[in-house]
Amino acid sequence: MLRNQALRTAKTSPEGGTDEAVFASKATRHAHRCRQSAKTLPPMIGVRDDDTEFGKHMAALSDEPLVDPLDRALDERETLLRLCMYAYDRARSTGVTERLEEGMNSIGVAALRPRGEPFDPSRHEAGGTVHTADHTLDGLIAETETLGFADRGRMLRPPVVVVYRLDSGTANSPHD
């Protein structure tokens, strides 16, 4: 605001410059005073500088280790994702489940619906079987009971699936 006033009036100062130059010199002096007073302030809390008396005092007051902000953010993300999966499992509204799935997908969390894929115990949890007479369906996933989730390829929770099993009375080979 002072700078705008100086530019509008543009008077000549006794030193032969404009008010803008006077303003600039005042701003420089003010900035210098702020830097000088900042040197006398203690360091910010949460920043450990054990070389200073303040840092040693703060370290002695707290038994808690300082947490890296990135680690903390990742832990909080993990907690929020678990909460979203919990809410998804209990939501009764299709609109709510769609919105939760959309939101999770927007941050890199994919819903896993492996219908029609071969059952793989390292990636799926078997929740049951359904009998089939079609030998081409044997071992494939018939449906997903509980949705699974993966965060950028890292499995958060495997899907619980129902797997097709060939009826024992129709276990003939496809070439018979």
Residue frames as qw, qx, qy, qz and C-alpha x, y, z in Angstrom:
[[0.000, 0.887, 0.462, 0.000, 0.00, 0.00, 0.00],
 [0.290, -0.803, 0.119, 0.507, 2.82, 2.45, 0.85],
 [0.432, -0.113, 0.610, 0.655, 4.54, 1.54, -2.39],
 [0.231, 0.635, 0.645, 0.356, 1.39, 2.44, -4.37],
 [0.133, -0.944, -0.216, 0.212, 1.16, 5.80, -2.58],
 [0.402, -0.581, 0.356, 0.611, 4.81, 6.51, -3.37],
 [0.381, 0.159, 0.685, 0.601, 4.29, 5.66, -7.02],
 [0.122, 0.802, 0.563, 0.155, 1.14, 7.79, -7.27],
 [0.179, -0.943, -0.067, 0.274, 2.67, 10.90, -5.73],
 [0.786, 0.308, 0.107, 0.525, 6.14, 10.46, -7.28],
 [0.121, -0.990, 0.069, -0.026, 7.50, 13.49, -5.45],
 [0.606, 0.510, -0.423, 0.439, 11.17, 14.25, -5.36],
 [0.726, -0.593, -0.243, 0.250, 12.87, 13.60, -2.06],
 [0.171, -0.950, 0.221, 0.138, 15.46, 15.94, -0.56],
 [0.621, -0.374, 0.581, 0.371, 18.16, 13.44, -1.61],
 [0.213, 0.488, -0.502, -0.681, 17.20, 14.03, -5.26],
 [0.041, -0.051, -0.966, -0.249, 15.40, 10.71, -5.79],
 [0.512, -0.335, -0.400, -0.682, 11.73, 9.85, -5.97],
 [0.643, -0.385, 0.372, -0.547, 9.57, 8.66, -3.11],
 [0.969, 0.106, -0.186, -0.123, 9.92, 5.17, -4.60],
 [0.582, 0.422, -0.537, 0.442, 13.65, 5.23, -3.88],
 [0.239, -0.459, 0.501, -0.694, 12.97, 6.47, -0.34],
 [0.876, -0.154, 0.097, -0.446, 10.40, 3.70, 0.10],
 [0.884, 0.256, -0.377, 0.102, 12.89, 1.11, -1.19],
 [0.305, 0.455, -0.604, 0.578, 15.54, 2.26, 1.27],
 [0.523, -0.352, 0.401, -0.664, 13.02, 2.13, 4.15],
 [0.955, 0.016, -0.086, -0.283, 11.95, -1.37, 3.09],
 [0.703, 0.378, -0.521, 0.302, 15.57, -2.46, 2.96],
 [0.035, -0.448, 0.588, -0.673, 16.21, -1.14, 6.45],
 [0.754, -0.214, 0.225, -0.579, 13.05, -2.84, 7.73],
 [0.941, 0.166, -0.287, -0.074, 14.06, -6.18, 6.16],
 [0.453, 0.447, -0.603, 0.482, 17.52, -5.85, 7.72],
 [0.346, -0.391, 0.500, -0.691, 16.00, -5.22, 11.18],
 [0.905, -0.067, 0.027, -0.418, 13.73, -8.29, 10.76],
 [0.825, 0.293, -0.457, 0.158, 16.69, -10.48, 9.84],
 [0.166, 0.460, -0.609, 0.624, 18.64, -9.22, 12.85],
 [0.569, -0.292, 0.402, -0.655, 15.76, -9.88, 15.25],
 [0.939, 0.082, -0.203, -0.266, 15.19, -13.35, 13.75],
 [0.558, 0.406, -0.647, 0.325, 18.73, -14.30, 14.73],
 [0.136, -0.329, 0.642, -0.679, 17.81, -13.85, 18.38],
 [0.802, -0.102, 0.052, -0.586, 14.68, -16.07, 18.17],
 [0.532, -0.254, 0.807, -0.037, 14.88, -19.75, 19.11],
 [0.139, 0.110, -0.824, -0.538, 14.57, -22.29, 16.25],
 [0.671, -0.123, -0.243, -0.689, 11.12, -23.60, 15.32],
 [0.615, -0.211, 0.679, -0.341, 9.67, -26.36, 17.48],
 [0.901, 0.309, 0.271, -0.140, 9.84, -29.70, 15.68],
 [0.634, 0.676, -0.312, 0.208, 13.17, -28.87, 14.07],
 [0.826, -0.516, 0.041, 0.222, 15.89, -30.58, 16.02],
 [0.449, 0.736, -0.329, 0.385, 19.17, -28.76, 16.12],
 [0.838, -0.459, -0.226, 0.190, 21.12, -30.52, 18.85],
 [0.582, 0.225, -0.158, 0.765, 24.03, -28.13, 18.46],
 [0.129, -0.567, 0.044, -0.812, 22.03, -25.33, 20.06],
 [0.071, -0.063, 0.740, -0.665, 21.12, -25.04, 23.71],
 [0.623, 0.119, 0.121, -0.764, 17.45, -24.80, 22.71],
 [0.729, 0.220, -0.565, -0.319, 17.71, -28.01, 20.66],
 [0.336, 0.145, -0.861, 0.354, 19.28, -29.90, 23.55],
 [0.295, 0.019, 0.539, -0.788, 16.57, -28.62, 25.88],
 [0.720, 0.178, -0.113, -0.661, 13.76, -29.66, 23.50],
 [0.635, 0.215, -0.737, -0.089, 15.31, -33.10, 22.94],
 [0.124, 0.096, -0.826, 0.541, 15.47, -33.60, 26.69],
 [0.470, 0.060, 0.329, -0.817, 11.78, -32.67, 27.10],
 [0.823, 0.249, -0.075, -0.505, 10.46, -35.18, 24.58],
 [0.550, -0.256, 0.791, 0.081, 11.03, -38.91, 24.46],
 [0.737, 0.555, 0.356, -0.149, 9.23, -39.03, 21.09],
 [0.509, -0.108, 0.490, 0.700, 11.46, -39.45, 18.07],
 [0.283, 0.541, -0.107, -0.785, 10.97, -36.83, 15.40],
 [0.662, 0.355, 0.659, 0.033, 8.91, -38.20, 12.52],
 [0.193, -0.090, 0.531, 0.820, 9.75, -37.52, 8.92],
 [0.450, 0.359, 0.159, -0.802, 6.83, -35.60, 7.36],
 [0.519, 0.262, -0.635, -0.509, 6.76, -37.94, 4.36],
 [0.240, -0.030, -0.958, 0.154, 6.55, -41.03, 6.59],
 [0.205, 0.292, 0.601, -0.715, 3.78, -39.40, 8.58],
 [0.506, 0.353, -0.164, -0.769, 1.84, -38.52, 5.41],
 [0.463, 0.167, -0.818, -0.297, 2.19, -42.08, 4.11],
 [0.081, -0.139, -0.902, 0.401, 1.00, -43.51, 7.44],
 [0.339, 0.358, 0.357, -0.794, -1.98, -41.16, 7.40],
 [0.509, 0.294, -0.494, -0.641, -2.76, -42.14, 3.78],
 [0.317, 0.032, -0.948, -0.015, -2.71, -45.81, 4.79],
 [0.092, 0.266, 0.737, -0.614, -5.09, -45.10, 7.67],
 [0.438, 0.386, 0.039, -0.811, -7.47, -43.17, 5.42],
 [0.469, 0.220, -0.720, -0.461, -7.43, -45.94, 2.82],
 [0.162, -0.114, -0.954, 0.226, -8.30, -48.53, 5.48],
 [0.242, 0.365, 0.495, -0.751, -11.15, -46.28, 6.61],
 [0.480, 0.354, -0.312, -0.739, -12.42, -45.94, 3.02],
 [0.384, 0.081, -0.896, -0.210, -12.34, -49.74, 2.55],
 [0.001, -0.235, -0.833, 0.500, -14.22, -50.16, 5.82],
 [0.364, 0.409, 0.208, -0.811, -16.84, -47.62, 4.71],
 [0.435, 0.273, -0.619, -0.594, -17.10, -49.26, 1.28],
 [0.235, -0.042, -0.971, 0.030, -17.82, -52.66, 2.84],
 [0.007, 0.402, 0.753, -0.521, -20.61, -51.24, 5.00],
 [0.241, 0.245, -0.121, -0.931, -22.20, -48.79, 2.56],
 [0.461, 0.383, 0.777, -0.192, -25.75, -49.68, 1.59],
 [0.426, 0.801, 0.122, -0.403, -26.12, -47.11, -1.17],
 [0.790, 0.344, 0.303, 0.407, -24.82, -47.77, -4.67],
 [0.226, 0.919, 0.002, 0.324, -24.13, -44.05, -5.02],
 [0.463, -0.818, 0.339, -0.035, -21.94, -44.03, -1.92],
 [0.831, -0.182, 0.445, 0.281, -19.96, -47.09, -3.01],
 [0.639, 0.620, 0.232, 0.392, -19.47, -45.60, -6.49],
 [0.002, 0.960, -0.124, 0.250, -18.26, -42.31, -5.00],
 [0.647, -0.636, 0.410, 0.090, -15.84, -44.08, -2.64],
 [0.831, 0.112, 0.418, 0.349, -14.48, -46.17, -5.50],
 [0.434, 0.822, 0.124, 0.347, -14.13, -43.07, -7.75],
 [0.236, -0.932, 0.239, -0.134, -12.30, -41.15, -5.03],
 [0.743, -0.437, 0.469, 0.192, -9.93, -43.99, -4.28],
 [0.770, 0.390, 0.356, 0.359, -9.28, -44.54, -7.99],
 [0.245, 0.941, 0.011, 0.233, -8.43, -40.84, -8.40],
 [0.284, -0.838, 0.461, -0.073, -5.49, -41.25, -6.00],
 [0.327, 0.521, -0.783, -0.092, -4.18, -44.47, -7.54],
 [0.384, -0.099, 0.855, -0.333, -6.14, -47.13, -5.62],
 [0.466, 0.097, -0.639, -0.604, -7.74, -49.66, -7.96],
 [0.764, -0.086, 0.406, -0.495, -10.72, -51.83, -7.09],
 [0.047, 0.298, -0.923, -0.239, -10.07, -55.48, -7.92],
 [0.789, 0.194, 0.299, -0.500, -12.92, -57.45, -9.53],
 [0.079, -0.441, 0.827, 0.341, -11.21, -60.51, -11.03],
 [0.769, 0.276, 0.441, -0.371, -14.32, -62.17, -12.50],
 [0.829, 0.550, -0.038, -0.095, -13.37, -64.61, -15.26],
 [0.201, 0.736, -0.633, 0.130, -9.68, -64.69, -14.33],
 [0.766, -0.007, -0.630, 0.131, -7.95, -67.91, -13.21],
 [0.642, -0.758, -0.026, -0.112, -7.92, -68.26, -9.44],
 [0.563, 0.442, -0.467, 0.520, -4.49, -67.48, -7.98],
 [0.651, -0.624, -0.404, 0.152, -4.16, -68.04, -4.21],
 [0.520, -0.162, -0.124, 0.829, -1.31, -65.52, -4.05],
 [0.008, -0.130, -0.167, -0.977, -3.65, -62.77, -5.35],
 [0.564, -0.333, -0.328, -0.681, -7.14, -63.96, -4.37],
 [0.247, -0.144, 0.808, -0.516, -8.84, -65.32, -1.29],
 [0.336, -0.202, -0.830, -0.396, -11.28, -68.17, -1.91],
 [0.400, -0.121, 0.390, -0.821, -14.64, -67.56, -0.29],
 [0.725, 0.168, 0.565, -0.356, -16.39, -70.54, -1.79],
 [0.121, -0.130, 0.819, 0.545, -16.95, -72.65, -4.88],
 [0.678, 0.360, 0.175, -0.616, -19.75, -73.08, -7.35],
 [0.602, -0.002, 0.772, 0.206, -20.15, -76.29, -9.33],
 [0.459, 0.603, -0.243, -0.605, -20.12, -76.26, -13.10],
 [0.878, 0.188, 0.438, 0.045, -20.45, -78.85, -15.85],
 [0.551, 0.822, -0.096, 0.106, -18.37, -76.69, -18.22],
 [0.856, -0.202, -0.005, 0.475, -14.73, -77.80, -18.08],
 [0.429, 0.538, 0.041, 0.724, -13.58, -74.45, -19.57],
 [0.302, -0.805, -0.002, -0.510, -14.80, -72.64, -16.43],
 [0.867, -0.386, -0.241, 0.204, -13.01, -74.95, -13.96],
 [0.650, -0.229, -0.120, 0.715, -10.66, -72.88, -11.79],
 [0.142, 0.447, 0.180, 0.865, -11.94, -69.51, -13.03],
 [0.013, 0.201, 0.523, -0.829, -13.42, -66.88, -10.74],
 [0.009, 0.576, 0.780, 0.244, -17.22, -66.89, -10.91],
 [0.151, -0.879, -0.246, -0.380, -17.85, -63.76, -8.81],
 [0.295, 0.318, -0.469, 0.769, -16.33, -61.40, -6.28],
 [0.464, -0.633, -0.613, 0.093, -17.81, -61.57, -2.79],
 [0.341, -0.857, -0.080, 0.377, -15.68, -58.79, -1.29],
 [0.491, 0.848, -0.081, 0.183, -13.91, -56.23, -3.41],
 [0.770, -0.261, -0.003, 0.582, -10.12, -56.16, -3.25],
 [0.121, 0.991, -0.028, -0.041, -7.95, -53.05, -3.54],
 [0.789, 0.009, 0.068, 0.611, -4.44, -52.33, -4.81],
 [0.088, -0.945, 0.017, 0.315, -2.55, -49.08, -4.30],
 [0.310, 0.801, -0.457, -0.232, -0.48, -48.51, -7.45],
 [0.708, 0.325, -0.625, -0.056, 0.02, -52.26, -7.83],
 [0.099, 0.234, -0.820, 0.512, 0.67, -52.95, -4.11],
 [0.486, -0.407, -0.733, -0.247, -2.03, -55.21, -2.70],
 [0.263, -0.385, 0.372, -0.803, -3.95, -53.56, 0.12],
 [0.615, -0.005, 0.641, -0.458, -6.54, -56.28, 0.39],
 [0.009, -0.054, 0.894, 0.445, -7.08, -59.33, -1.83],
 [0.609, -0.062, -0.188, -0.768, -10.56, -59.84, -3.26],
 [0.446, -0.025, 0.848, -0.284, -12.63, -62.63, -1.73],
 [0.458, 0.285, -0.510, -0.670, -13.92, -64.70, -4.65],
 [0.827, 0.081, 0.478, -0.286, -16.10, -67.65, -5.58],
 [0.011, 0.471, -0.775, -0.421, -14.36, -70.15, -7.86],
 [0.847, 0.209, -0.203, -0.446, -15.90, -72.48, -10.44],
 [0.329, -0.351, 0.876, -0.027, -15.24, -76.19, -9.74],
 [0.500, 0.139, -0.698, -0.493, -15.99, -78.95, -12.17],
 [0.841, -0.228, 0.168, -0.461, -18.68, -81.37, -10.95],
 [0.365, -0.419, 0.830, 0.031, -17.09, -84.67, -9.99],
 [0.705, 0.303, 0.633, -0.103, -19.56, -86.57, -12.19],
 [0.603, 0.790, 0.115, 0.004, -18.52, -84.59, -15.28],
 [0.380, -0.754, 0.427, 0.323, -14.77, -84.81, -14.86],
 [0.825, 0.325, 0.377, 0.268, -14.32, -86.16, -18.38],
 [0.377, -0.331, 0.301, 0.811, -11.60, -84.61, -20.50],
 [0.378, 0.615, 0.012, -0.692, -12.64, -82.16, -23.23],
 [0.281, 0.413, -0.715, -0.489, -11.52, -84.62, -25.91],
 [0.252, 0.072, 0.955, -0.141, -13.74, -87.54, -24.80]]
